[in-house]
């Protein structure tokens, strides 16, 4: 299905908001040394692995969002909760700009698994198939609870790490 045919998705403002957000960030950081503007690509509320939506719907939604924000320096896929969601977002990023760095950051439960049940090593194994700049964790836990998951990710991944914890 085309994105415009999906009834529960509002795309009327996505392009406008993402394009303007990148313009504002670029303008605000003009003249700064060693600055990068990242396009934040969040998870949405529907998970393909649980049957809430399809891979194609996610891919189409991400592609619209990414195309509108393609002037960002980095694509930051964050708060990912589903392996199919991560794949859809990465593939949309690659189609829009195959050379732009991608950071993938996922969120885990206290059981050290994604909401859909995949563990940290499964995420790391899948990500080896993609050329991404860094892999990391964000949200769901404060810094005090991120040590063990970060150690597990480091052991499973071995590449660049990204961490953005919060109080949940």
C-alpha positions as CSV (number, residue, x, y, z in Angstrom):
1,X,0.0,0.0,0.0
2,X,1.0,3.6,-0.5
3,X,1.5,5.7,2.6
4,X,-1.4,7.9,1.5
5,X,-3.7,4.9,1.5
6,X,-3.0,4.0,5.2
7,X,-5.9,5.5,7.1
8,X,-4.4,5.7,10.6
9,X,-1.3,7.7,9.5
10,X,-1.2,11.5,9.3
11,X,1.4,12.6,6.8
12,X,0.1,16.0,6.1
13,X,2.6,17.7,8.5
14,X,5.5,15.2,8.5
15,X,7.3,16.7,5.5
16,X,6.8,20.3,6.7
17,X,7.9,19.6,10.3
18,X,11.0,17.6,9.5
19,X,12.2,19.9,6.8
20,X,11.8,23.0,9.0
21,X,13.3,21.2,12.1
22,X,16.5,20.5,10.1
23,X,16.6,24.0,8.7
24,X,16.3,25.5,12.2
25,X,19.0,23.2,13.6
26,X,21.4,24.0,10.8
27,X,20.8,27.7,11.2
28,X,21.3,27.6,14.9
29,X,24.5,25.7,14.6
30,X,25.9,27.7,11.7
31,X,29.5,28.7,12.4
32,X,30.0,26.2,15.2
33,X,33.0,23.9,15.0
34,X,32.5,20.1,15.0
35,X,28.7,20.2,15.0
36,X,26.3,17.7,13.5
37,X,22.6,17.9,13.0
38,X,20.8,14.5,13.5
39,X,17.4,13.7,12.1
40,X,15.6,11.8,14.9
41,X,13.7,8.9,13.6
42,X,11.4,7.5,16.3
43,X,9.6,4.2,16.6
44,X,5.9,5.1,16.2
45,X,3.2,3.2,18.1
46,X,2.8,0.1,15.9
47,X,5.1,-2.9,15.8
48,X,5.4,-5.1,12.7
49,X,6.6,-8.1,14.6
50,X,3.5,-8.1,16.7
51,X,1.2,-7.7,13.7
52,X,0.1,-4.1,14.4
53,X,1.4,-2.9,11.0
54,X,3.5,-4.2,8.1
55,X,7.1,-3.8,7.2
56,X,6.0,-2.0,4.0
57,X,3.9,0.5,5.9
58,X,6.7,1.3,8.2
59,X,9.2,1.6,5.4
60,X,6.9,4.0,3.5
61,X,6.4,6.1,6.6
62,X,10.1,6.3,7.3
63,X,10.9,7.1,3.7
64,X,8.6,10.2,3.8
65,X,10.1,11.4,7.1
66,X,13.7,10.8,6.0
67,X,13.3,12.4,2.6
68,X,12.0,15.5,4.3
69,X,14.9,15.6,6.7
70,X,17.7,14.5,4.4
71,X,19.7,17.7,4.8
72,X,20.6,16.5,8.3
73,X,24.2,15.3,8.8
74,X,23.3,12.0,10.5
75,X,20.2,9.7,10.6
76,X,19.5,8.7,14.2
77,X,17.0,5.8,14.5
78,X,16.1,5.8,18.2
79,X,14.0,4.1,20.8
80,X,13.6,1.1,18.4
81,X,11.6,-1.7,19.9
82,X,11.3,-4.2,17.0
83,X,13.8,-5.7,14.6
84,X,11.4,-5.2,11.6
85,X,11.0,-1.6,12.6
86,X,14.8,-1.2,12.7
87,X,15.2,-2.8,9.3
88,X,12.5,-0.7,7.7
89,X,14.1,2.5,9.1
90,X,17.6,1.6,8.0
91,X,16.5,0.5,4.5
92,X,14.6,3.8,4.1
93,X,17.7,5.8,5.2
94,X,19.9,3.9,2.7
95,X,17.4,4.5,-0.1
96,X,17.3,8.2,0.6
97,X,21.0,8.7,1.1
98,X,23.3,5.6,1.1
99,X,26.4,7.6,2.2
100,X,24.9,9.4,5.3
101,X,26.0,8.0,8.7
102,X,23.3,6.0,10.6
103,X,23.1,5.5,14.3
104,X,20.7,2.9,15.6
105,X,19.6,3.1,19.2
106,X,17.1,0.7,20.7
107,X,15.3,0.6,24.0
108,X,15.1,-2.5,26.2
109,X,13.1,-3.7,29.1
110,X,14.6,-4.6,32.5
111,X,14.8,-8.2,31.1
112,X,17.5,-6.8,28.6
113,X,15.1,-7.6,25.7
114,X,13.2,-5.4,23.2
115,X,9.5,-5.0,23.8
116,X,9.0,-7.8,21.1
117,X,11.3,-10.2,23.0
118,X,14.6,-10.0,21.0
119,X,17.7,-9.8,23.2
120,X,20.7,-7.6,22.8
121,X,22.8,-10.2,21.0
122,X,20.0,-10.6,18.4
123,X,20.0,-6.9,17.7
124,X,23.8,-6.9,17.4
125,X,23.8,-9.9,15.1
126,X,21.2,-8.3,12.8
127,X,23.1,-5.0,12.7
128,X,26.2,-6.7,11.4
129,X,24.4,-6.9,8.1
130,X,24.2,-3.2,7.8
131,X,26.7,-0.4,7.4
132,X,25.9,1.7,10.4
133,X,28.0,4.3,12.2
134,X,27.1,3.2,15.8
135,X,24.7,1.0,17.7
136,X,23.4,1.9,21.1
137,X,20.7,2.1,23.8
138,X,18.4,4.8,24.8
139,X,15.4,5.5,27.0
140,X,13.5,3.1,29.4
141,X,16.2,3.2,32.1
142,X,18.3,5.7,34.0
143,X,22.1,5.6,33.9
144,X,22.3,3.5,37.0
145,X,20.6,0.6,35.2
146,X,22.4,0.9,31.9
147,X,25.8,-0.6,32.9
148,X,24.9,-4.3,32.4
149,X,23.0,-3.8,29.1
150,X,25.8,-1.6,27.8
151,X,28.4,-4.3,28.7
152,X,26.2,-6.9,26.9
153,X,26.0,-4.7,23.8
154,X,29.7,-4.1,23.8
155,X,30.4,-7.8,24.1
156,X,27.9,-8.7,21.3
157,X,28.6,-5.8,18.9
158,X,32.2,-4.8,19.2
159,X,31.8,-1.6,17.1
160,X,31.1,2.0,18.0
161,X,28.6,2.5,20.9
162,X,26.0,5.1,21.5
163,X,24.2,5.7,24.8
164,X,21.5,8.1,25.8
165,X,19.9,7.0,29.0
166,X,17.1,8.7,30.9
167,X,15.0,8.2,33.9
168,X,12.4,6.2,32.0
